[in-house]
Amino acid sequence: MRVVHVSYSVDGGAGRSALRLHQNLLDLGMDSLIFAFDEATTSPPSFDPGTIDRVLGRYMRNIDKLPNKWRGSPVTASWSNNWAPNLTLQRVSELKPDIVHFHFIGAGTFPVRDFKSVPCPIVWTLHDMWAFTGGCHYTGGCVGFSKKCGRCPTLRSSTEDDLSRTNWSRKSKEWEHVKLTLVSPSNWLADQTRQSSLMELQKVMVIPYGIDLKRFSPKDRIKARQTFDVSNDKFVIAFGAARLTDARKGLDLLWAAIQRFNATIGTGNCELLVFGGGDWNPSDSPIPIRNVGMIEDDQKLALLYSAANVFCAPSREENLANTALESLGCGTPVMAFRIGGFPDIIDHRRTGYLAEPFEVDGLVDGLEFLYSRYLAGEDFISNCRDRAERLYDGRINANQYIELYKALSNLNAGQTSVPLVSR
């Protein structure tokens, strides 16, 4: 059985999750290929789309934004239209897949109109909300997707017949007779999907992301701190994001909490360890900040988590943050708001802390709780590691996908099978 994964990239949270699943499937003996446009990250034994497709891929994201410009709507990275024809369907079909597995396919990667022409069963891992919205990848709390979109806050629109309604209508028409098996990494996103008008008749199930628990495992904290020039006698708070200034990731809220926390415990007792894209180093900081930039190497990333006393992920919206899973694997507790997939990840006060959204006071309380455990000489390594092994082992989760592929293949061949999901 051949599975062909389709993803704009294998970078970022969604892309890395797709690549990890692909690699685990290969290790388990599956015939798995990835079709991705990002030349820097599509690695053997993934399928190489070729020079022409790569050139098209470079311009695809800009082409996909043209409807926004034509309609006078804001152009934002968190919006996709997938309106323009391309060669993705042809290239994927040439690989003769038994299952096509979509991942992040925004930015025009796979046109909406081509879904009905996919020659085999479709599995779609939902890394965000785009599948059932009129174009946004996260809604910011808008529930227009439960009807027909329109008056889109992302577009700052006050009219029903805006670009979000156009895209919603196009999806509704083109996907009317398309059968999809939708896999959500988190219970929150599964619930959102079931509430959507576009996906109310589709199969929805939950399979969490999986990580390599051999790579993401507890490391010697003293050596880890030496790697990043962090003090051995300080309470170390870690934060990371692909774009540090992405408002959705909530660094502004965390920074406000850290300054208040530092004033409470006394200056000189904590440090902040930051990784990701962007030059974020606030002036006149009351605490030392180590901004180590982007980290591409998993081994180095595991050292960073191990160097910290807590990893903070104060996102305003989030599916199932890979950074939080990786931190658990390394035995480091996670602090986040009680939103999205974080209640799946964090066992409150056992593997981290869940603050009420979006209260800075709640983050301060969480830091104070974790700091008190640090002063008492307690750690969370065993609790965090146990939860990671039970829920987020990449090979176990890949096996869940294999069972899904087999069930879909049997159904496609006309064989009987147990129901894939209970709605």
C-alpha positions in Angstrom: 0.0 0.0 0.0 1.4 3.4 -1.1 0.7 6.5 0.9 1.5 9.8 -0.7 1.6 12.8 1.7 0.9 16.3 0.3 2.3 19.3 2.2 3.4 22.7 1.2 6.5 22.3 3.2 8.1 20.0 5.8 9.1 23.0 7.9 7.2 24.5 10.8 4.9 22.6 13.1 2.6 21.1 10.5 5.4 20.2 8.1 7.6 18.7 10.8 4.6 16.6 11.9 4.1 15.3 8.4 7.7 14.5 8.0 7.9 12.7 11.3 4.8 10.6 10.4 6.3 9.7 7.0 9.6 8.6 8.6 7.8 6.5 11.2 5.7 4.9 8.5 8.9 4.0 6.6 10.4 2.5 9.8 7.2 0.4 10.1 7.6 -0.9 6.6 5.0 1.3 4.8 5.5 2.6 1.2 5.4 6.3 2.0 6.3 9.4 -0.1 6.0 13.1 0.5 5.2 15.6 -2.2 6.3 19.0 -1.0 7.5 22.2 -2.7 10.1 23.3 -0.3 13.4 22.5 -1.9 15.4 23.0 1.3 13.5 20.5 3.4 12.1 17.8 1.2 14.5 15.0 2.0 15.1 11.5 0.7 13.3 9.2 0.3 10.6 11.7 -0.3 9.5 12.3 -3.9 11.2 15.2 -5.7 8.6 17.3 -7.5 11.1 18.5 -10.0 12.5 21.9 -11.1 9.3 23.2 -12.9 7.1 22.5 -9.9 9.6 24.0 -7.5 9.7 27.2 -9.6 5.9 27.3 -9.6 5.9 26.6 -5.9 8.0 29.8 -5.3 5.3 31.9 -6.9 2.3 29.9 -5.7 1.9 31.7 -2.4 1.8 35.1 -4.1 -0.6 33.8 -6.8 -2.9 32.5 -4.1 -3.2 36.0 -2.6 -4.5 37.6 -5.8 -8.2 37.3 -4.9 -7.5 39.3 -1.8 -6.0 42.1 -3.9 -8.7 42.0 -6.5 -11.4 42.2 -3.8 -9.5 44.9 -1.8 -9.2 42.5 1.2 -6.2 42.4 3.5 -3.4 40.1 2.4 -2.2 38.0 5.4 0.0 35.0 5.8 -2.8 33.4 7.8 -5.2 33.2 4.8 -5.3 30.9 1.8 -7.7 30.7 -1.2 -6.4 27.7 -3.1 -8.2 29.0 -6.2 -5.5 28.7 -9.0 -5.0 25.5 -11.0 -1.6 23.8 -10.7 0.0 20.5 -11.4 -0.1 19.0 -7.9 -3.0 16.6 -8.7 -1.2 15.4 -11.8 2.1 14.8 -10.1 0.5 13.0 -7.1 -1.6 10.8 -9.4 1.5 9.8 -11.3 2.9 8.3 -8.1 -0.1 5.8 -8.1 -1.1 6.3 -4.5 -3.5 3.9 -2.6 -4.1 6.7 -0.1 -3.5 10.4 -0.5 -2.8 12.1 2.9 -3.1 15.8 3.0 -1.4 17.9 5.6 -0.9 21.7 5.3 -2.1 22.4 1.8 -2.8 26.1 2.0 -1.0 28.8 0.0 -2.4 27.2 -3.1 -0.7 23.8 -2.7 -3.8 21.8 -3.7 -6.7 23.6 -5.5 -10.2 23.2 -4.0 -11.6 22.1 -7.3 -9.2 19.1 -7.6 -10.3 17.2 -4.5 -13.1 15.4 -6.5 -10.5 14.1 -8.9 -8.2 12.4 -6.4 -8.1 8.8 -7.5 -8.2 7.1 -4.1 -9.3 7.6 -0.5 -8.3 10.9 1.2 -7.0 11.3 4.7 -6.5 14.8 5.8 -4.7 15.7 9.0 -6.0 19.1 10.1 -3.1 21.2 11.4 -5.3 24.3 11.6 -8.9 25.4 10.8 -8.6 26.2 7.1 -10.4 23.0 5.9 -13.7 24.3 7.1 -13.4 28.1 6.9 -13.7 30.6 4.1 -9.9 31.2 4.1 -8.5 31.8 7.5 -6.2 29.3 9.2 -7.3 30.3 12.6 -10.6 32.2 13.3 -9.7 34.3 16.3 -12.9 33.2 17.9 -15.2 33.8 15.0 -17.8 31.1 14.5 -18.9 32.1 11.0 -17.7 28.7 9.8 -20.7 27.1 11.5 -22.9 28.7 8.9 -21.5 30.1 5.6 -18.8 32.6 6.7 -19.2 36.2 5.6 -18.6 39.4 7.5 -15.1 38.0 8.1 -13.1 39.7 10.9 -9.8 38.6 9.5 -10.7 40.5 6.3 -12.1 43.4 8.4 -15.3 42.9 6.3 -18.8 44.2 7.2 -20.5 42.5 4.2 -22.0 39.0 3.9 -20.8 38.5 0.3 -17.1 38.9 0.9 -14.2 36.8 0.0 -14.7 34.4 2.9 -18.3 33.7 1.7 -17.0 33.2 -1.9 -14.4 30.7 -0.7 -16.9 28.9 1.6 -19.4 28.5 -1.3 -16.7 27.2 -3.6 -15.6 24.6 -1.1 -19.3 23.6 -0.5 -19.9 23.1 -4.2 -16.7 21.4 -5.1 -16.6 19.1 -2.0 -20.3 18.2 -2.0 -19.7 14.6 -3.2 -16.1 14.2 -1.9 -15.6 11.7 1.0 -12.9 12.8 3.4 -11.5 11.2 6.5 -10.5 14.0 8.7 -7.9 13.5 11.5 -7.5 16.1 14.2 -4.4 16.0 16.4 -6.5 17.5 19.3 -9.9 17.1 20.7 -10.5 20.8 20.5 -10.0 21.0 16.7 -12.1 17.8 16.2 -15.0 19.5 18.1 -14.6 22.7 16.0 -14.6 20.6 12.8 -17.8 18.8 13.8 -19.5 22.2 14.4 -18.6 23.4 10.9 -21.2 23.4 8.2 -18.7 22.3 5.6 -17.6 19.1 7.4 -20.7 18.1 9.3 -21.2 15.0 7.2 -17.5 14.0 7.0 -15.7 11.4 9.2 -13.7 13.0 12.0 -11.3 11.3 14.4 -8.5 12.1 16.7 -4.9 10.9 16.4 -2.4 13.1 18.2 1.0 14.1 16.8 3.8 11.8 17.6 7.4 12.6 18.5 10.6 10.7 18.6 10.9 9.9 22.3 14.5 8.8 21.9 15.6 12.2 20.7 13.3 14.1 22.9 14.3 12.7 26.3 15.6 14.2 29.5 19.2 15.4 29.2 21.7 16.4 31.9 20.6 19.9 32.9 24.0 21.3 33.8 25.4 20.3 30.5 22.3 21.6 28.7 22.7 25.0 30.4 26.3 25.1 29.5 25.3 24.7 25.8 23.2 27.9 26.0 25.2 29.9 28.5 22.5 29.8 31.1 23.1 30.0 34.8 23.0 26.8 36.8 21.4 28.5 39.9 18.5 30.3 38.2 14.9 29.4 37.4 14.9 29.2 33.6 11.8 30.0 31.6 11.8 28.9 27.9 9.7 30.1 25.0 9.9 29.3 21.3 7.9 30.0 18.1 8.6 30.0 14.3 8.0 33.8 14.5 8.5 35.2 17.9 6.4 38.3 17.1 3.4 36.2 15.9 0.6 37.7 18.1 -1.1 34.3 18.1 1.8 32.8 20.1 1.3 35.2 23.0 4.9 36.2 23.8 3.5 39.7 24.7 1.4 38.1 27.4 4.2 36.0 28.7 6.6 38.9 28.9 4.1 41.0 30.9 3.8 38.0 33.3 7.5 37.4 33.6 8.2 41.1 34.6 5.6 40.8 37.3 6.8 37.4 38.4 10.4 38.7 38.6 9.3 41.6 40.8 7.7 39.2 43.1 10.5 36.7 43.5 13.3 39.3 43.5 15.6 40.4 40.7 18.4 37.9 39.8 16.5 34.7 40.3 15.2 33.9 36.8 16.3 33.9 33.2 14.5 33.7 29.9 15.6 31.3 27.1 14.1 32.1 23.7 14.3 30.3 20.4 12.7 31.0 17.0 12.6 33.4 14.1 12.9 37.2 14.6 15.0 39.5 16.6 13.2 39.8 19.9 15.3 41.4 22.7 13.4 44.0 24.7 15.5 46.9 25.9 16.0 47.5 29.6 15.0 44.0 30.5 15.0 43.3 34.2 16.2 39.7 33.6 18.8 38.1 31.4 17.4 37.0 28.0 19.2 34.4 25.8 17.7 34.5 22.3 19.4 31.6 20.5 17.6 32.0 17.2 16.2 29.2 15.0 17.0 25.7 16.0 16.7 23.1 13.3 18.5 20.2 15.0 16.2 18.0 17.3 19.1 17.1 19.5 20.0 20.7 20.2 16.3 21.4 20.7 16.1 18.6 23.3 19.0 20.2 25.2 17.1 23.5 25.3 14.0 22.0 26.8 16.2 20.1 29.3 17.9 23.4 30.2 14.6 25.0 31.3 12.5 24.6 34.4 9.4 25.4 32.4 8.4 25.7 28.8 5.8 28.4 28.2 3.3 28.3 25.3 0.8 31.1 26.0 -0.9 30.9 22.6 -4.2 32.7 22.0 -5.1 29.9 19.5 -3.4 26.5 19.1 -4.1 23.0 17.8 -1.5 20.7 19.4 1.8 22.5 19.8 4.8 20.3 18.9 7.0 22.4 21.2 4.8 21.4 24.2 5.0 17.7 23.3 8.7 17.9 22.8 9.1 19.6 26.2 7.1 16.8 27.9 9.3 14.2 26.2 12.3 16.0 27.8 10.7 16.0 31.2 10.1 19.7 31.3 6.6 20.9 32.4 4.6 23.1 30.1 2.6 26.2 31.0 -0.2 27.4 28.7 -3.7 28.8 28.7 -6.6 26.4 28.9 -7.4 26.6 25.2 -7.1 24.5 22.1 -5.1 21.3 22.5 -3.4 22.3 25.7 -5.9 20.5 28.0 -5.0 17.3 26.0 -1.2 17.9 26.7 -1.1 19.3 30.2 -2.3 17.4 33.3 -2.8 20.5 35.5 -0.2 20.8 38.3 1.2 17.4 37.4 2.9 18.0 34.0 2.5 21.8 34.0 0.0 24.5 34.5 -3.1 25.6 32.7 -4.0 29.3 33.2 -7.4 30.8 32.4 -7.4 32.6 29.0 -6.0 35.2 28.6 -5.1 36.4 32.0 -1.6 37.6 32.7 -2.4 37.0 36.4 -3.0 33.4 35.6 0.4 33.1 34.0 2.0 34.8 37.0 0.2 32.3 39.3 1.6 29.4 37.1 5.1 30.7 37.3 4.9 31.1 41.0 3.5 27.6 41.4 6.3 26.0 39.3 8.9 28.2 41.1 7.7 27.0 44.5 8.2 23.4 43.3 11.7 24.3 42.1 12.6 25.8 45.4 11.3 22.7 47.1 13.7 20.6 45.0 10.8 18.8 43.2 10.8 18.1 39.5 8.2 17.0 37.0 10.5 14.7 34.9 8.7 11.4 35.7 5.2 12.8 35.3 6.0 14.5 32.0 7.9 11.6 30.6 5.1 9.1 31.5 2.5 11.3 29.8 4.6 11.7 26.6 5.2 8.0 26.4 1.6 7.2 26.9 0.1 9.7 24.4 2.7 11.0 22.0 5.0 8.2 21.0 5.5 8.6 17.2 5.6 4.9 16.4 2.4 4.2 18.3 0.6 7.1 16.6 1.9 6.0 13.2 0.4 2.5 13.8 -2.9 4.2 14.4 -2.6 5.8 10.9 -1.7 2.4 9.4 -4.9 0.9 10.8 -6.8 3.8 9.3 -5.2 3.4 5.9 -6.0 -0.3 5.9 -9.6 0.3 6.8 -10.0 2.8 4.1 -8.3 0.6 1.6 -10.6 -2.3 2.4 -13.7 0.0 2.1 -12.4 1.3 -1.2 -12.0 -2.3 -2.4 -15.6 -3.1 -1.4 -14.7 -5.2 1.7 -16.6 -4.8 5.0 -15.0 -3.0 7.8 -15.7 -1.7 11.2 -16.9 2.0 11.4 -13.9 4.4 11.4 -15.5 6.8 13.8 -18.3 7.2 16.2 -19.9 10.6 15.8 
